[in-house]
Amino acid sequence: MSRRVKEFIEIEDHSSLDDLIAKLIEVRDALPAESEAELRLRGDDVFGRKLSISYFRDQTAEEAECEKRYADACKEAKERDLARLQEELGVVCYTPGRKGKLRIVA
């Protein structure tokens, strides 16, 4: 299953409406199919305002590999923590996937 990543494009100050429209058309034509694009005005009077376009794209192979590495490392860390807690508290009698109560035997 391929995850989707939220990507952002920010459009800074533009001098004319025609330039802005041309830029928006260029961005729209470059978006992937089913991107669910949104346009928002962000910022304030102090730091300035920007048009921000957010859209979804498919995750690249490099991003998926990196995420898998971190997910595996996180899973291993959780398993180590669980094992450590089980050693501290005693033996845990629990069958994963079976609904019921968790019983700790000391």
VEXDREN-2710 file (C-alpha; in Angstrom, 1 decimal):
% VEXDREN-2710
k/r/px/py/pz
1/MET/0.0/0.0/0.0
2/SER/1.4/3.4/-1.0
3/ARG/0.9/6.2/1.4
4/ARG/0.2/9.7/0.3
5/VAL/2.2/12.7/1.4
6/LYS/0.9/16.3/1.9
7/GLU/3.1/18.7/-0.1
8/PHE/3.0/22.5/0.0
9/ILE/3.7/25.2/-2.6
10/GLU/3.9/28.8/-1.5
11/ILE/3.4/31.7/-3.9
12/GLU/5.1/34.9/-2.8
13/ASP/4.2/38.4/-3.8
14/HIS/3.0/38.9/-7.4
15/SER/2.9/42.2/-9.2
16/SER/-0.1/41.6/-11.4
17/LEU/-3.3/39.5/-11.5
18/ASP/-2.3/38.1/-14.8
19/ASP/1.0/36.8/-13.4
20/LEU/-0.8/35.2/-10.5
21/ILE/-3.3/33.5/-12.7
22/ALA/-0.6/32.2/-15.0
23/LYS/1.3/30.8/-12.0
24/LEU/-1.8/29.2/-10.6
25/ILE/-2.6/27.6/-14.0
26/GLU/1.0/26.3/-14.2
27/VAL/0.8/24.8/-10.7
28/ARG/-2.6/23.2/-11.5
29/ASP/-1.4/21.6/-14.7
30/ALA/1.6/20.2/-12.8
31/LEU/-0.4/18.6/-10.0
32/PRO/-0.8/14.8/-10.0
33/ALA/-4.3/13.3/-10.6
34/GLU/-6.5/13.1/-7.5
35/SER/-4.3/15.5/-5.6
36/GLU/-7.1/17.1/-3.6
37/ALA/-5.5/20.5/-3.9
38/GLU/-6.5/23.4/-1.6
39/LEU/-5.6/27.1/-1.8
40/ARG/-5.3/29.2/1.3
41/LEU/-4.1/32.7/2.2
42/ARG/-1.6/32.5/5.1
43/GLY/0.3/35.0/7.1
44/ASP/-0.4/38.3/8.7
45/ASP/0.2/42.0/8.3
46/VAL/3.5/41.9/10.2
47/PHE/5.3/39.0/8.3
48/GLY/3.3/39.3/5.1
49/ARG/0.8/37.1/3.4
50/LYS/1.4/34.2/1.0
51/LEU/-0.9/32.0/-1.1
52/SER/-0.3/28.4/0.0
53/ILE/-1.4/25.4/-2.1
54/SER/-1.5/22.1/-0.4
55/TYR/-2.0/18.8/-2.2
56/PHE/-1.4/15.1/-1.8
57/ARG/1.1/13.1/-3.8
58/ASP/2.3/9.5/-3.7
59/GLN/5.2/8.7/-1.5
60/THR/8.5/8.2/-3.3
61/ALA/10.5/5.0/-3.0
62/GLU/13.2/6.7/-1.0
63/GLU/10.6/8.2/1.4
64/ALA/8.9/4.8/1.8
65/GLU/12.3/3.1/2.5
66/CYS/13.2/5.7/5.1
67/GLU/9.8/5.4/6.8
68/LYS/10.1/1.6/6.9
69/ARG/13.5/1.9/8.6
70/TYR/12.1/4.2/11.2
71/ALA/8.9/2.1/11.7
72/ASP/11.0/-1.0/12.2
73/ALA/13.3/0.7/14.7
74/CYS/10.3/2.0/16.6
75/LYS/8.7/-1.4/16.6
76/GLU/11.9/-2.9/18.0
77/ALA/12.2/-0.2/20.7
78/LYS/8.6/-0.9/21.7
79/GLU/9.3/-4.6/21.9
80/ARG/12.4/-4.0/24.1
81/ASP/10.3/-1.7/26.4
82/LEU/7.6/-4.3/26.7
83/ALA/10.1/-7.0/27.5
84/ARG/11.7/-4.8/30.1
85/LEU/8.4/-4.1/31.7
86/GLN/7.4/-7.7/31.6
87/GLU/10.7/-8.6/33.4
88/GLU/10.0/-5.9/36.1
89/LEU/6.4/-6.8/36.6
90/GLY/6.5/-10.6/36.2
91/VAL/5.2/-13.0/33.5
92/VAL/2.3/-11.8/31.3
93/CYS/-0.2/-14.3/30.3
94/TYR/-1.8/-12.8/27.2
95/THR/-2.6/-14.2/23.7
96/PRO/-2.5/-11.4/21.1
97/GLY/-5.7/-11.2/19.0
98/ARG/-7.8/-12.9/21.7
99/LYS/-10.3/-10.7/23.4
100/GLY/-10.1/-10.9/27.1
101/LYS/-8.4/-9.5/30.1
102/LEU/-4.7/-9.1/30.6
103/ARG/-3.5/-11.1/33.5
104/ILE/-0.2/-10.5/35.2
105/VAL/1.3/-13.3/37.2
106/ALA/3.9/-12.4/39.8
END
